[in-house]
Amino acid sequence: MTTGVAPRQEFVYLGTRITVYGANKGEGLPEHSHPFDHAASCQVGSCVIRVNKTEFVLTPNSRPVVLPALIPHEIEALENGTVFTNILPR
């Protein structure tokens, strides 16, 4: 079970909301959904995104993952010091 974390930084740029999270192993965003598509990426460490019983492991070398609207998903850090970002419509 993923332990929730609060955003480390959040800002709006050109109509897009950028939310940056810092998490240790087992922390992240428990299962949730949004009424809009959004993307997630990993800047430091590694994390797993779980959606539709599928897991995507992200590292700084990974391409961002687009998460469709209304589909439950979660993001969990796989190591201490992980930093991941959500890119959402404002």
N, C-alpha and C positions, 0 to 999 in steps of 0.2 A: 504494500500500500504506500503510495506516494504522500509524503508530508508536504503540505502547501508552504510556499514562500511568497513574500511580498516583492513587488518590483524594486529593483535597486535604482532604476532610473526610468522615467517615462516622459516623452515629449511628442509634440506634433510638429511635423515638417511637411510643408506643401500638401496638406490635407491627409497625410498618413500618420497614424499613431505608431510610434516605436516604443516597445516596452522591453527593457533589459532586466534580466534576472540573474542573480548569483545564487548558486545552490551547491550544497554538499551531497555526497552519495545518498540516494534515497529521497532527496527533496526535489520539489518541482511544482507542477500544477496538476492536482488530482483531476480525474475525469470530469470533463465539462464540454459544452458546445457553444457555438456562437450563431447568430442569424446571418452571418456573412463569411465568405472565404477569407483566409489569412495565411501568411507564411511564417515558418519558424526556421531559425538557423542557430548554429552553435559556433561561438567564437573562441572558447577556451574549454579544454577538457573534452568530455563526451556526454551525450544524453541519448535517451531512447524516447521515441514517440510511438505511442500505441494507439492504433485506430483500426476499427473493424477487425479485431483479432490479429492484426499484422503489426510487426514491430519494425521501426526504422531507426537505426543507430546513426546519430549525427556526430561529426567531429568538425574541427575548423576547416578540414579539406572537403567536407560534404557540400553539395548544393542544397539550398533551402528546400524545405518540403512544404508544398501547398496543401492546406487542410480545408476541405470543402465545408460549406455552411451546413449547420444542423447535424453534423456527424460527431458523436462523442469521441473525444480523444484525451490523452494525457501526455505530459512530458516529465521525465524523471532523469535527474543527474545520475550518471554512472560512476562518477569520481568526485572527490572533494575539489572545490575551487572551480566548478563548471560555470560558465557564463553562456546563456542562450538568450535569443531575442525573438520576440513576436512582432510581426509587421502587419498592422490591421488598418482597415479604413477608419477614418475619424468618426 
